[in-house]
Amino acid sequence: MLEEIEELCERALTEIGSAPDSEALEGMRVRYLGRKSRLREIMSQIGSLPTAQRPALGQASGTAQKAIQQALERRQVALQEAAEVSSAIDVTLPGRRPLAGNLHPLMRLTEELVAIFQGMGFSIAEGPEIEDEYHNFDALNTPADHPARDLHDTFYLTDGRLLRTHTSTVQIRVMETNPPPVRIVSLGRCYRKDSVDATHHFAFHQIEGLYVDKKVSFADLKGTIEVMGRQLLGERTRVRFRPHFFPFTEPSVEYDFSCSICGGSNSACRVCKGTGWIEIAGAGMVDPAVFEAVGYDSERHTGFAFGMGIERVAMIRHGIDDIRLFLENDLRFMRQF
C-alpha cells in the first residue's frame, strides 16, 4: 500500500500541475480527494490492518493528502492569475475606433429644411400631436361632411380628441396667440389611417410653412417654393404649379419639382417615370375663413401656406422606393447615410 500511495500521489501532482482550467481542476480534486477516491478508500482500510503497519500507512496517506490539496490550491491560484492577465488591456495593441452614431436620414433632411427656411426669415413652431377637431378641422375650414373627418381616415381617441392629420394645426395655434406678421414653419409627426405599403404609412412627418402680413401675394409663395427647391435639389431645379383644391387655401395649387435624377430624359426613371416632374405637395393663399377663425382681419392681411411630407422628399432625393425603410431601423440601410 505504501508504494500505491506514493504512485497515486505522484500521478496526482503531475496531472494537477498541467490542469488547463478550473473545471478540469475540480474533476481532479474529486478523483483524488473525493469520498470515492482511492486515497480515501486506503485511509478507511488502515484501521483493519495489523497494528505495526498502521503508523507508516497513516503518515504516508496523510502526507499524500496534504500534498495533493496544496497542489490543487497552487494550480487554482495560477489559473486565476493567468485569467486576469489575459483579460487585461494590452496597451501595445492598435486602438479600435468606437462605432459612432449618425443622424437618421429623416432628421438630417429636416434639419436641412429648417436651415433653408430660417435663412428666409421663418421661425420654428411646434404643437401637440393629440388635437381636437376644432384645430384639426373646423378652424381650417374643413366642412363637417368632409371625408377626412371620417373614422376610416382619422385616428380618434375615446375622449373625442384625435391624432393630428397634419401640422397645419400648429399654424392655427400660432395665429390664435400672435398678431400678424407671422412667418413660421411647423414640423412633426402626423397620423392617418392609410394602409401601409411602399408609398404610404399611418405615421409620417410633415413640414409646413405660413406667412401672413400685409400685401402678401401668390408671387411671394412661388418665390419661396422656388428658393426652397433650388437649395434642396440644386440650382437647376424648376418648379411647376398646378391648380388644386384645399379647404384652407384659395386659390390652391399642387407644386412639382423637376426631376433631379434624369431631368425627364429617361422614360425608365423610377422617380419621375419619365415625365420630368416630381409631385411634392400642396400650397395656396390662406382662405379668409381661416383668418376669421383666428381673429385676423382678412381685409388688411393676406398670407400663404405650403407643406410637404419629409419622407416623400427623402425618397425623391435618395432614390428610395419604399417608405417603410425609414422606420424599420435596419442598420444596413441606415449606414448608407
C-alpha positions as CSV (number, residue, x, y, z in Angstrom):
1,M,0.0,0.0,0.0
2,L,2.9,2.4,0.7
3,E,4.0,2.1,-2.9
4,E,0.5,2.5,-4.2
5,I,0.1,5.7,-2.1
6,E,3.4,7.1,-3.5
7,E,2.4,6.3,-7.1
8,L,-1.0,7.8,-6.6
9,C,0.4,11.0,-5.1
10,E,3.0,11.3,-7.9
11,R,0.4,10.8,-10.6
12,A,-2.0,13.3,-9.0
13,L,0.7,16.0,-8.7
14,T,1.6,15.6,-12.3
15,E,-1.9,15.9,-13.6
16,I,-2.8,18.8,-11.3
17,G,0.2,20.7,-12.5
18,S,-1.0,20.6,-16.1
19,A,-4.7,21.2,-15.5
20,P,-5.9,23.5,-18.3
21,D,-8.7,25.2,-16.4
22,S,-10.8,25.3,-13.2
23,E,-13.3,22.8,-14.5
24,A,-10.6,20.2,-15.1
25,L,-9.0,21.0,-11.8
26,E,-12.3,20.4,-10.0
27,G,-12.6,17.0,-11.6
28,M,-9.1,16.1,-10.4
29,R,-10.0,17.1,-6.8
30,V,-13.0,14.8,-6.9
31,R,-10.9,11.9,-8.4
32,Y,-8.0,12.1,-5.9
33,L,-9.6,13.5,-2.7
34,G,-13.3,12.9,-3.1
35,R,-15.3,10.4,-0.9
36,K,-15.0,7.7,-3.5
37,S,-11.3,8.3,-4.4
38,R,-8.7,5.6,-4.0
39,L,-6.8,7.5,-1.3
40,R,-9.9,7.8,0.8
41,E,-10.5,4.1,0.3
42,I,-7.0,3.2,1.5
43,M,-7.3,5.5,4.5
44,S,-10.6,3.8,5.5
45,Q,-8.8,0.4,5.5
46,I,-6.0,1.4,7.8
47,G,-7.9,0.5,10.9
48,S,-8.3,-3.1,9.8
49,L,-4.5,-3.6,9.2
50,P,-2.0,-5.0,11.7
51,T,-1.0,-2.6,14.4
52,A,2.6,-2.4,13.3
53,Q,1.6,-1.3,9.8
54,R,-0.8,1.5,10.7
55,P,1.5,4.3,11.7
56,A,3.5,4.2,8.4
57,L,0.4,4.0,6.2
58,G,-1.4,6.7,8.2
59,Q,1.6,9.0,7.9
60,A,2.0,8.3,4.1
61,S,-1.7,8.8,3.3
62,G,-1.9,12.0,5.3
63,T,1.2,13.4,3.6
64,A,-0.1,12.5,0.2
65,Q,-3.5,14.1,1.0
66,K,-1.8,17.3,2.1
67,A,0.5,17.4,-0.9
68,I,-2.4,16.9,-3.3
69,Q,-4.5,19.6,-1.5
70,Q,-1.6,22.1,-1.7
71,A,-1.1,21.3,-5.4
72,L,-4.7,21.9,-6.1
73,E,-4.6,25.3,-4.3
74,R,-1.4,26.4,-6.1
75,R,-2.9,25.4,-9.5
76,Q,-6.1,27.3,-8.8
77,V,-4.2,30.5,-7.9
78,A,-2.1,30.1,-11.1
79,L,-5.2,29.7,-13.3
80,Q,-6.8,32.8,-11.7
81,E,-3.7,34.9,-12.3
82,A,-3.4,33.7,-15.9
83,A,-7.1,34.7,-16.5
84,E,-6.5,38.2,-15.0
85,V,-3.5,38.8,-17.2
86,S,-5.4,37.6,-20.4
87,S,-8.3,39.9,-19.6
88,A,-6.2,43.0,-19.0
89,I,-5.9,45.7,-21.6
90,D,-2.9,45.2,-23.9
91,V,-1.6,48.7,-24.4
92,T,0.6,47.6,-27.3
93,L,-2.4,46.7,-29.5
94,P,-3.6,49.3,-32.0
95,G,-6.7,51.2,-31.0
96,R,-10.1,50.3,-32.1
97,R,-12.3,53.2,-33.3
98,P,-15.7,53.1,-31.4
99,L,-18.8,53.0,-33.5
100,A,-20.3,56.5,-33.8
101,G,-24.0,57.1,-34.3
102,N,-25.3,59.2,-37.2
103,L,-28.4,61.3,-37.7
104,H,-31.4,59.4,-39.1
105,P,-31.9,60.4,-42.8
106,L,-35.3,62.0,-42.0
107,M,-33.7,64.0,-39.1
108,R,-30.9,65.1,-41.4
109,L,-33.3,66.3,-44.1
110,T,-35.5,68.0,-41.5
111,E,-32.5,70.0,-40.2
112,E,-31.6,71.0,-43.7
113,L,-35.1,72.2,-44.5
114,V,-35.2,74.1,-41.2
115,A,-32.0,75.8,-42.0
116,I,-33.3,76.8,-45.5
117,F,-36.4,78.3,-44.1
118,Q,-34.7,80.1,-41.3
119,G,-32.4,81.6,-43.9
120,M,-35.6,83.1,-45.4
121,G,-36.8,84.6,-42.1
122,F,-39.1,81.8,-40.9
123,S,-39.1,80.8,-37.3
124,I,-39.9,77.3,-36.0
125,A,-43.1,76.4,-34.2
126,E,-44.3,73.1,-32.7
127,G,-47.5,71.8,-31.3
128,P,-49.3,68.8,-29.8
129,E,-49.7,65.6,-31.7
130,I,-53.0,64.9,-29.9
131,E,-55.5,67.5,-31.1
132,D,-59.2,68.5,-31.0
133,E,-61.5,68.6,-34.0
134,Y,-61.6,72.4,-33.9
135,H,-57.9,72.9,-34.5
136,N,-57.5,70.0,-36.9
137,F,-60.6,70.6,-39.0
138,D,-63.0,73.4,-38.0
139,A,-60.5,76.2,-37.9
140,L,-59.0,75.1,-41.2
141,N,-62.4,75.5,-43.0
142,T,-62.9,71.7,-43.3
143,P,-66.7,71.0,-43.6
144,A,-68.4,68.6,-41.3
145,D,-69.1,66.1,-44.1
146,H,-65.5,66.1,-45.5
147,P,-64.2,62.6,-46.0
148,A,-61.0,63.4,-44.0
149,R,-63.1,63.6,-40.8
150,D,-64.4,60.0,-41.2
151,L,-63.3,57.2,-38.9
152,H,-61.7,55.4,-41.8
153,D,-59.3,58.3,-42.3
154,T,-58.6,59.7,-38.9
155,F,-57.5,58.1,-35.6
156,Y,-60.0,59.3,-32.9
157,L,-59.4,58.8,-29.2
158,T,-62.0,57.7,-26.7
159,D,-62.3,61.2,-25.3
160,G,-63.2,62.7,-28.7
161,R,-59.8,64.1,-29.4
162,L,-57.7,62.7,-32.3
163,L,-54.2,62.2,-33.6
164,R,-53.4,65.2,-35.8
165,T,-53.6,64.5,-39.5
166,H,-51.3,67.4,-40.5
167,T,-49.1,70.0,-38.9
168,S,-51.5,72.8,-40.0
169,T,-52.9,72.7,-36.5
170,V,-49.8,74.4,-35.3
171,Q,-50.4,77.3,-37.7
172,I,-53.9,77.8,-36.2
173,R,-52.5,77.8,-32.6
174,V,-49.8,80.3,-33.5
175,M,-52.2,82.7,-35.2
176,E,-54.6,82.4,-32.2
177,T,-51.9,83.8,-29.9
178,N,-49.8,86.0,-32.2
179,P,-50.9,89.0,-34.3
180,P,-49.6,89.5,-37.8
181,P,-47.0,89.4,-39.2
182,V,-46.4,85.7,-38.8
183,R,-43.7,83.8,-40.6
184,I,-43.3,80.2,-39.3
185,V,-42.6,76.6,-40.3
186,S,-44.2,73.9,-38.3
187,L,-43.0,70.3,-38.4
188,G,-43.6,67.0,-36.7
189,R,-45.2,63.6,-36.9
190,C,-48.7,63.2,-38.3
191,Y,-51.2,60.2,-38.4
192,R,-53.7,59.0,-40.9
193,K,-55.4,55.6,-41.4
194,D,-53.5,54.7,-44.5
195,S,-52.8,51.1,-45.4
196,V,-49.0,50.6,-45.1
197,D,-47.3,49.9,-48.4
198,A,-44.2,51.1,-50.3
199,T,-45.5,54.7,-50.6
200,H,-47.9,55.1,-47.6
201,H,-47.7,54.8,-43.8
202,F,-50.1,55.6,-41.0
203,A,-47.4,57.7,-39.3
204,F,-45.3,60.2,-41.3
205,H,-43.6,63.5,-40.9
206,Q,-44.6,66.9,-42.4
207,I,-43.2,70.4,-42.6
208,E,-45.5,73.3,-43.4
209,G,-44.9,77.0,-43.8
210,L,-47.1,80.0,-43.1
211,Y,-46.5,83.7,-43.9
212,V,-49.1,86.3,-43.0
213,D,-48.6,90.0,-43.4
214,K,-49.9,93.0,-45.4
215,K,-49.8,92.6,-49.2
216,V,-48.5,89.0,-49.2
217,S,-49.1,87.7,-52.7
218,F,-49.1,84.5,-54.7
219,A,-45.8,85.7,-56.2
220,D,-44.3,85.5,-52.7
221,L,-45.4,81.9,-52.4
222,K,-43.9,81.0,-55.8
223,G,-40.6,82.6,-54.9
224,T,-40.4,80.9,-51.5
225,I,-41.1,77.4,-53.1
226,E,-38.6,78.1,-55.9
227,V,-35.8,79.1,-53.4
228,M,-36.5,76.0,-51.3
229,G,-36.5,73.7,-54.2
230,R,-33.2,75.0,-55.6
231,Q,-31.4,74.9,-52.3
232,L,-32.7,71.4,-51.7
233,L,-32.2,69.8,-55.1
234,G,-29.8,72.1,-56.9
235,E,-29.8,75.4,-58.7
236,R,-31.2,73.9,-62.0
237,T,-34.4,72.8,-60.2
238,R,-37.6,74.1,-61.8
239,V,-41.0,74.4,-60.2
240,R,-44.4,73.8,-61.7
241,F,-47.7,74.8,-60.1
242,R,-51.0,73.1,-60.9
243,P,-54.5,74.2,-59.8
244,H,-56.0,72.1,-57.0
245,F,-58.4,72.4,-54.1
246,F,-57.8,72.5,-50.3
247,P,-60.4,73.7,-47.8
248,F,-58.0,76.1,-46.1
249,T,-56.4,77.9,-49.1
250,E,-57.9,79.8,-52.0
251,P,-56.6,79.7,-54.7
252,S,-54.9,76.3,-54.1
253,V,-52.2,74.6,-56.0
254,E,-50.1,71.5,-56.1
255,Y,-46.4,72.0,-56.9
256,D,-43.9,69.8,-58.6
257,F,-40.1,69.9,-58.9
258,S,-38.2,69.0,-62.0
259,C,-36.6,65.6,-61.7
260,S,-33.0,65.9,-60.4
261,I,-32.3,62.3,-61.4
262,C,-32.9,62.2,-65.1
263,G,-34.3,65.6,-66.0
264,G,-37.1,63.9,-67.9
265,S,-34.8,62.3,-70.4
266,N,-35.2,58.7,-69.1
267,S,-38.6,57.0,-69.6
268,A,-37.5,54.3,-67.2
269,C,-36.7,56.7,-64.4
270,R,-38.2,55.2,-61.3
271,V,-38.5,58.6,-59.6
272,C,-40.4,60.7,-62.2
273,K,-41.5,57.8,-64.5
274,G,-40.1,59.8,-67.5
275,T,-42.3,62.8,-67.1
276,G,-39.5,65.0,-65.8
277,W,-41.6,66.2,-62.9
278,I,-41.9,65.0,-59.3
279,E,-45.1,65.8,-57.3
280,I,-44.2,67.3,-54.0
281,A,-47.1,68.7,-52.1
282,G,-49.8,71.4,-51.9
283,A,-49.9,75.2,-51.2
284,G,-52.1,78.3,-51.7
285,M,-53.2,81.6,-50.3
286,V,-54.8,81.3,-46.9
287,D,-58.6,81.2,-47.1
288,P,-60.3,84.2,-45.5
289,A,-62.4,81.8,-43.5
290,V,-59.3,80.6,-41.7
291,F,-58.4,84.2,-40.8
292,E,-61.9,84.7,-39.5
293,A,-61.5,81.6,-37.2
294,V,-58.3,83.0,-35.6
295,G,-59.5,86.7,-35.4
296,Y,-57.4,88.1,-38.3
297,D,-58.7,90.9,-40.5
298,S,-58.7,89.4,-44.0
299,E,-59.2,92.8,-45.5
300,R,-55.9,94.0,-44.1
301,H,-53.8,90.9,-44.2
302,T,-53.2,88.1,-46.7
303,G,-51.0,85.1,-46.4
304,F,-49.8,81.8,-48.0
305,A,-49.3,78.3,-46.7
306,F,-47.5,75.3,-48.1
307,G,-46.5,71.9,-46.9
308,M,-44.7,68.7,-47.8
309,G,-44.0,65.2,-46.5
310,I,-40.5,64.7,-45.2
311,E,-40.5,61.0,-46.2
312,R,-41.7,62.0,-49.7
313,V,-38.8,64.4,-50.3
314,A,-36.2,62.0,-48.8
315,M,-37.4,59.2,-51.1
316,I,-37.1,61.5,-54.1
317,R,-33.7,62.9,-53.1
318,H,-32.1,59.5,-52.4
319,G,-33.9,57.4,-54.9
320,I,-35.6,55.2,-52.3
321,D,-38.7,53.4,-53.4
322,D,-40.1,52.1,-50.1
323,I,-41.2,54.4,-47.2
324,R,-41.0,51.5,-44.7
325,L,-37.2,51.5,-44.9
326,F,-37.2,54.8,-42.8
327,L,-39.0,53.1,-39.9
328,E,-37.5,49.6,-39.8
329,N,-34.2,50.8,-38.4
330,D,-32.2,48.3,-40.5
331,L,-28.5,49.2,-39.9
332,R,-27.6,48.1,-43.4
333,F,-30.0,50.8,-44.7
334,M,-29.1,53.5,-42.1
335,R,-25.3,53.2,-42.6
336,Q,-25.7,54.3,-46.2
337,F,-26.3,57.8,-44.8
